[in-house]
Amino acid sequence: MKILLNNNDLNEALNNVSKLGFVPTMGSFHKGHVSLIKRSKKECNKTIVSIFVNPSQFNNKKDFEKYPRNIKKDLSILRDLKVNFIYLPSKKNVYHSKRTSKIKLNKKDQILCAKFRKGHFEGVIDVMDRLTNLIKPWKIYMGEKDMQQLHLVKNYIKKKYKSKIISCQTIRDKKGLALSSRNSLLNNKQIEKARNLTSHIFHFKNRLKNKKNIYKLLQQKKNDLKKLFDVKVEYLELRNANNLKISSKTQGSKIFIAYFLNKVRLIDNI
Ligand code: AMP
């Protein structure tokens, strides 16, 4: 396992590597990250994992500061997985050049998280552009847990690079809660609440099948969730899983949710 701390290390290590799989992360690993890494290892000759908590995608400085970091444990997981390369860049390594044109989301993309986290996806796309340009991977592995991110990055990268984005299914705990680094910011009681809320949404989606007034039922459910689980729901919407357009049937669609449990913001698509 080679730890690459700057772009010189990176260029030297990747020289002559073919069929390189890339797993971009912000660290604080859980089984979701591990599943992406394992898939890359299976499908590619070599695998590189980056750990970089990208400041430009946080619209709130406090959120950036309290984002969980756990580099020692992460490195030990990567060692056990026998990953070939770990890229741990500094901010300067990633942002060494100025952009020639600003990244802007289309109006149709200003939905879900983009509506509530101004500048977030511009930051994500910017960093993914820079990392892809530096690493030039064959395949990039990303999770469906962050479906909107996956969708936007895929559309951007396919226009500019040969690298192919591979979408990987969401890994959940035994009780259905989607694994997330942010779960480590919750206490046991809050984890239980998030699990119950998730299972509530799974059942709700089943009951939506063949219903006509889906929009109204979603609005009602959004209010109910506040009362039932004492959470602040940002959005609860049924959207087509391929193009993220608003949908009125559950088949081929997902319920997208973002909510605050105390001060921790969680997202899922079910
Ligand atoms: P993050 O470190 O949170 O930026 O996530 C790095 C990658 O792991 C992203 O592509 C995420 O979508 C993916 N990921 C996060 N949580 C999960 C999960 N529960 N299952 C599958 N992939 C995930």
Boltz pocket constraint, residues with backbone or C-beta under 6 A from the ligand:
constraints:
  - pocket:
      binder: B
      contacts: [[A, 24], [A, 25], [A, 26], [A, 27], [A, 31], [A, 32], [A, 33], [A, 35], [A, 36], [A, 141], [A, 142], [A, 143], [A, 144], [A, 145], [A, 146], [A, 168], [A, 169], [A, 170], [A, 171], [A, 172], [A, 178], [A, 179], [A, 180], [A, 181]]
      max_distance: 6.0
